[in-house]
Amino acid sequence: MGYCYTREASLFLLADGMGGHPEGEVAAQIAVQSMAEMFQAQAKPRLADVPAFLASALLAAHHQILRYADDQGMPDAPRTTLVAAVLQAGSAYWIHCGDSRLYLVRDGQLVARTQDHSYLAQHPARPLEVPHANRNVLFTCLGSPLKPVSDLGGPFALAQGDRILLCSDGLWGVLDDKTIAQQMERLPIDKTVPTLVDAALRKAGATSDNVTAIALEWQTPDDANTSLGISTDHIDEDGFASSFEAESLNESDVAQLDEFDDAAIERSIAEINEAIRRSAARRR
């Protein structure tokens, strides 16, 4: 998961490597890094066409994963879900593939949420009639032999205080939509993710899946308070900044949720870059 931004646009990303296939964590890293690199190349300082960028960047990430598998001689490619959001010109746009979700909350009410690409989500009224009607069984993802299915959302005009959450199924599979929306409204934005992750891990206990999440709060220019946030004032017209974390939390990490380990981030970035280098070797 991570984010990157220019003076006029920002990209938020989350990918969840899929079990049952090799190196899911590498697929997730490749997907996030690939989209971030395309954003950096095209946001000068804003994207010319946000939906077109999201669609093409997701497909490029898919092909990057396939190239990596081919380069490594892997009989089965790594696979991952992906959800991404772009904020630009006061509006939010998003795309997703798989069952990692985006939630958009306004005044404590859930106003938008992605629909999972799972057999159960497509037939919620008759799960027993659908083969493999398990919420974990997806019909699309990045890295599969077939072209990934994705859904676009937006533009959604943002208002002061709107909050957006991107998360893996380890979070929403344990906490229902109402609980997630209420927690997002009740807490300051810098406490939202640690509290939600903590609640999901404790409720799931030993059966917990990985729990990964990133959240943001929209502030209009006149009301912006950057004491706890990020300012783009220091970025020039062609500037770019980013922050990524490649390791998901497990129950042993709960006590360290408020700590930000720069060394771990640097290690994660190095791992991502190495995966990209290997996947691009054949093209060179």
Buried (B, 14 or more C-beta within 10 A) or exposed (E): BBBBBBBBBBBBBBBBBBEEBBBBBBBBBBBBBBBBBBBBEBBBBBBEEBBEBBBBBBBBBBBBBBBBBEBBEBEEBBBBBBBBBBBBEEBBBBBBBBBBBBBBBBEEEBEBBBEBBBBBBEEEEEEEEBEEBEBBEBBBBBBBEEEBBBEBBBBBEBEEBBBBBBBBBBBBBBBEEEBBBBBBBEBEBEBBBBBBBBBBBEEBEEEBBBBBBBBBBBBEEEEEEEEEEEEBEEBEEEEBBBBBBBBBBEBEBBEEBEEEEEEEBEEBBEBBEEBBEBBBEEEE
